[in-house]
């Protein structure tokens, strides 16, 4: 079928009510077929059929349920808040929590394997703050101890939701710790001048305090592969990349990996020594640190993470993982695809304020 675009049309203008068939394709080659009623979202139909897809907010702001339309016609309602840009929608991306199918049949590609849904169940639990370490003026590392009774398993790249103590607010943070670090979870949090979690971490958080948690969540996951890897991170978007590096170094043969890590200014830079050290015990890893305003920082290049990505960094079979603010994600996706990376080989996770 030919991919058809229907971005701005009103859902009510669709043809007469009937059930449409949708195929969901996963990266491990597995697929699921569901029936979607007229006016029903793909995510709602999947849940009704007993298939739990990666999702969180279900209102279009977190991008967890993003998929790529491969066949048929499907739209997201005009005028509704969405985390996708118009270019991303034009390129076939859809948020399944908002998407209605317009053709008799459609197929969506999801950037994760079925094991995310079956082997890593989401659990509610309480963890204790073990340590708070300020890595820069604006970034804190939050280390948590998970009780032995909690059966928490996750894939590198996934995240947890943490409830801000004393409020009803929940915030999402990617694990910086490795999959095999049982009993410990580490997160990198950007502390803003104001914000529910930022205020708590800056003013109230102490070692020994407990936090309500939910996880793992998300379909942004690393899959074991010997193909060349390009990891691009902005700010605390480097957190899931650390978890991914812990897994990649165990792959045999270990693939070549380029990690581009960027911040705006020197005062915001963190983990530079650790990233340099990782290159010493992971010979296939190259780290490139970028600063928009380099100042007198040692060992950095000037520019944002996308600007310092070179054509020779990307091979025809490269696979890319991106995490950072929405603008960086969009620019990096366009750059990588322009350099020959297949759209299905560009995986992304954007973060929101804390």
VOGU-3710 file (C-alpha; in Angstrom, 3 decimals, decimal comma):
1> xxxxxxxxxx> 0,000/0,000/0,000  1,031/3,601/-0,484  1,565/5,634/2,656  -1,124/8,318/2,769  -0,953/11,438/4,834  -3,975/12,748/6,709  -2,607/15,126/9,304  -5,102/17,952/9,562  -8,366/16,326/8,604  -11,089/16,086/11,220
11> xxxxxxxxxx> -11,696/12,593/12,616  -15,426/12,997/12,087  -14,923/13,304/8,336  -13,831/9,670/8,045  -15,917/7,185/6,143  -18,910/5,390/7,617  -18,319/3,471/10,845  -16,689/0,048/10,557  -13,864/-2,008/12,025  -10,395/-1,766/10,536
21> xxxxxxxxxx> -7,550/-4,250/10,812  -4,176/-3,038/12,094  -0,882/-4,914/12,151  1,678/-4,002/14,830  5,235/-4,941/13,825  8,024/-5,274/16,401  11,788/-5,166/15,896  12,233/-8,875/16,706  10,146/-9,797/13,657  7,030/-10,567/15,684
31> xxxxxxxxxx> 3,698/-8,954/14,860  0,229/-8,595/16,360  -3,008/-7,989/14,462  -5,843/-6,100/16,150  -9,264/-4,809/15,146  -9,734/-1,063/15,597  -13,249/0,362/15,693  -14,086/3,544/13,848  -13,127/6,516/16,049  -11,100/4,321/18,421
41> xxxxxxxxxx> -7,390/4,973/18,966  -4,908/2,247/18,108  -3,645/2,182/21,705  -7,167/1,763/23,100  -7,880/-1,039/20,626  -4,652/-2,820/21,565  -5,550/-2,638/25,244  -9,051/-3,923/24,523  -7,488/-6,876/22,703  -5,231/-7,639/25,667
51> xxxxxxxxxx> -1,973/-6,303/24,159  -0,120/-3,927/26,500  1,973/-1,588/24,355  4,632/0,800/25,658  2,767/3,924/26,799  2,539/6,341/29,683  0,653/9,647/29,582  -1,957/8,626/26,970  -2,600/12,296/26,133  0,110/12,855/23,523
61> xxxxxxxxxx> 2,793/14,622/25,549  5,343/11,929/26,469  6,000/10,231/23,095  6,311/6,779/24,715  3,711/5,232/22,392  5,244/6,565/19,167  5,164/4,242/16,132  5,836/4,597/12,420  3,042/4,190/9,863  4,215/1,745/7,190
71> xxxxxxxxxx> 0,987/1,000/5,321  -2,471/2,508/5,082  -3,793/5,851/6,264  -4,008/7,064/9,861  -4,267/10,458/11,509  -3,957/12,341/14,737  -6,687/14,973/15,300  -5,823/18,549/14,383  -5,642/21,022/17,249  -4,704/18,405/19,837
81> xxxxxxxxxx> -1,501/18,736/21,881  1,190/16,396/20,594  4,884/15,830/21,273  5,560/15,218/17,568  6,563/17,941/15,145  4,825/18,370/11,796  7,947/17,034/10,058  7,889/13,895/12,198  4,224/13,346/11,397  4,932/13,950/7,711
91> xxxxxxxxxx> 7,649/11,295/7,958  5,117/8,730/9,156  5,420/8,932/12,954  2,223/8,627/14,978  1,355/8,594/18,676  -0,856/5,543/19,092  -2,762/7,136/21,991  -4,126/9,705/19,529  -4,129/7,852/16,218  -7,285/6,796/14,371
101> xxxxxxxxxx> -7,080/4,547/11,313  -8,743/5,773/8,100  -8,087/2,922/5,650  -9,422/-0,616/5,648  -6,067/-1,862/6,911  -2,872/-0,332/8,270  0,517/-1,406/9,611  2,674/0,292/12,246  6,279/-0,379/13,187  7,241/-0,151/16,857
111> xxxxxxxxxx> 10,889/0,436/17,783  11,125/-2,293/20,406  10,900/-6,090/20,665  7,958/-8,002/22,117  10,144/-8,940/25,104  9,606/-5,393/26,432  5,944/-6,271/26,855  6,266/-9,825/28,129  9,552/-10,106/30,040  9,784/-6,812/31,897
121> xxxxxxxxxx> 6,524/-6,193/33,793  5,867/-2,799/35,353  5,766/-2,864/39,146  4,948/-0,366/41,885  7,504/-0,245/44,688  9,228/1,947/47,271  12,959/2,683/47,096  15,297/4,443/49,540  17,620/7,306/48,655  21,155/5,989/49,096
131> xxxxxxxxxx> 23,098/9,002/47,857  22,662/12,424/46,245  25,679/13,623/44,278  25,825/17,009/42,593  27,695/16,521/39,301  27,404/20,144/38,157  25,546/23,312/39,088  22,391/21,909/37,500  22,655/18,096/37,538  22,321/15,705/40,456
141> xxxxxxxxxx> 22,885/11,955/40,458  20,196/10,167/42,444  21,196/6,688/43,670  18,425/4,513/45,085  18,414/1,195/46,925  15,669/-1,200/45,854  14,377/-3,725/48,435  15,376/-7,341/47,750  11,727/-8,364/47,689  11,057/-6,179/44,619
151> xxxxxxxxxx> 11,311/-8,132/41,368  12,406/-5,280/39,100  13,950/-6,101/35,725  14,492/-3,571/32,949  16,133/-3,164/29,562  18,829/-0,549/29,011  17,100/2,629/27,835  13,895/2,264/29,848  12,782/4,626/32,589  10,967/4,753/35,925
161> xxxxxxxxxx> 8,303/7,102/37,198  9,013/8,669/40,594  6,379/10,362/42,751  7,466/13,713/44,169  7,041/13,373/47,974  4,258/15,487/49,421  2,572/15,985/46,032  0,493/14,077/43,487  3,074/14,744/40,775  5,042/11,982/39,066
171> xxxxxxxxxx> 8,196/12,508/37,026  9,959/10,157/34,601  13,706/9,480/34,530  15,782/7,031/32,512  17,956/4,556/34,375  21,663/5,410/34,187  22,562/2,171/35,948  23,064/-1,096/34,107  20,547/-3,888/33,713  22,592/-6,195/35,937
181> xxxxxxxxxx> 23,089/-3,812/38,879  20,520/-5,600/41,033  19,240/-3,683/44,034  20,461/-0,303/42,804  19,027/2,309/40,482  20,814/5,492/39,402  19,273/8,523/37,708  20,627/11,811/36,381  18,282/14,713/37,040  18,537/18,235/35,723
191> xxxxxxxxxx> 17,564/20,577/38,549  15,630/23,583/37,284  15,151/26,946/39,077  11,625/25,746/39,862  9,747/22,510/39,374  8,172/19,842/41,568  11,035/17,356/41,501  13,715/20,032/41,195  12,466/21,790/44,324  12,373/18,506/46,239
201> xxxxxxxxxx> 15,884/17,426/45,261  17,388/20,834/45,937  15,650/21,621/49,224  14,321/18,464/50,899  15,806/15,216/49,622  18,092/13,393/52,042  19,776/9,998/52,201  17,425/7,504/53,825  14,231/9,102/52,514  11,852/6,842/50,607
211> xxxxxxxxxx> 10,342/7,394/47,175  7,326/5,788/45,526  8,308/4,329/42,150  6,796/2,690/39,087  8,787/0,915/36,409  10,143/-0,106/34,082  8,356/1,950/31,428  9,063/2,716/27,776  9,968/1,173/24,457  13,254/3,048/23,963
221> xxxxxxxxxx> 15,511/0,060/24,534  18,851/-1,227/23,360  18,828/-4,420/21,362  21,962/-6,550/21,235  23,631/-6,085/17,861  27,140/-6,102/16,410  26,249/-3,256/14,022  27,957/0,144/14,467  26,179/2,260/17,086  25,769/6,049/17,168
231> xxxxxxxxxx> 24,542/7,415/20,517  23,629/11,112/20,685  22,702/12,677/24,023  21,860/16,174/25,177  22,351/16,982/28,864  20,822/14,368/31,180  19,797/12,464/28,056  23,148/10,742/28,558  21,600/8,676/31,377  20,133/5,854/29,251
241> xxxxxxxxxx> 23,295/5,898/27,125  25,343/4,918/30,210  23,032/1,972/30,772  23,299/1,057/27,089  27,106/1,202/27,162  27,145/-1,263/30,065  25,204/-3,688/27,874  26,987/-3,024/24,571  30,412/-3,822/26,031  29,218/-7,380/26,737
251> xxxxxxxxxx> 28,239/-7,986/23,101  30,655/-10,199/21,179  32,107/-9,028/18,936  31,764/-5,638/20,603  30,546/-3,168/17,973  32,113/0,231/17,294  30,277/2,882/19,302  30,321/6,654/18,964  28,814/8,596/21,869  28,247/12,297/21,257
261> xxxxxxxxxx> 27,363/14,079/24,496  26,490/17,768/24,489  25,746/20,573/26,930  25,293/24,297/26,391  28,039/25,734/28,612  30,982/24,583/30,683  29,212/25,071/34,040  26,618/22,490/32,938  29,164/19,861/31,865  29,336/16,678/33,932
271> xxxxxxxxxx> 30,670/13,098/33,815  33,523/14,076/31,506  36,087/12,088/33,521  33,842/9,021/33,689  33,228/9,060/29,952  36,962/9,278/29,302  37,532/6,368/31,678  34,936/4,237/29,886  36,959/4,504/26,691  39,914/2,880/28,487
281> xxxxxxxxxx> 38,007/-0,354/29,266  35,856/-0,294/26,125  38,296/0,002/23,194  35,534/0,188/20,579  34,043/3,302/22,215  34,718/6,846/20,984  33,377/9,741/23,056  32,941/13,210/21,614  31,922/15,924/24,086  30,372/19,070/22,610
291> xxxxxxxxxx> 29,680/22,462/24,163  27,739/25,220/22,441  29,767/27,704/24,510  33,088/25,876/25,072  34,898/28,488/27,169  38,222/27,004/28,310  36,933/23,440/28,806  39,506/20,796/27,929  38,839/18,027/25,428  35,566/19,355/23,988
301> xxxxxxxxxx> 34,493/20,446/20,533  32,415/23,509/19,807  28,832/23,094/18,707  25,713/21,151/19,589  25,601/17,328/19,350  24,106/17,392/15,860  26,591/19,922/14,470  29,579/17,825/15,558  28,267/14,637/13,931  30,403/14,021/10,851
311> xxxxxxxxxx> 29,536/12,177/7,667  32,307/9,644/8,275  30,780/8,787/11,676  27,857/7,035/9,998  28,105/3,727/8,143  25,387/2,209/5,904  24,398/-0,301/8,602  24,654/2,045/11,611  21,927/2,038/14,235  21,324/5,228/16,235
321> xxxxxxxxxx> 19,913/5,986/19,671  18,994/9,566/20,600  17,954/11,096/23,918  17,550/14,758/24,764  15,309/17,781/24,222  12,766/17,652/21,355  14,652/20,114/19,137  17,848/18,087/19,320  15,959/14,858/18,590  14,334/16,278/15,448
331> xxxxxxxxxx> 17,577/17,734/14,126  19,542/14,557/14,842  16,943/12,340/13,162  17,012/14,492/10,023  20,815/14,555/9,963  21,186/10,786/10,412  18,584/9,946/7,793  20,265/12,417/5,445  23,539/10,529/5,978  21,914/7,259/4,961
341> xxxxxxxxxx> 20,600/5,725/8,183  17,244/4,028/7,657  14,418/5,773/9,586  13,616/2,467/11,309  17,202/2,380/12,633  16,897/5,716/14,437  15,484/5,220/17,949  14,679/8,255/20,084  13,529/9,310/23,545  12,858/12,943/24,379
351> xxxx> 12,752/14,211/27,929  10,477/16,674/29,684  11,148/19,235/32,485  11,394/17,872/36,029
//
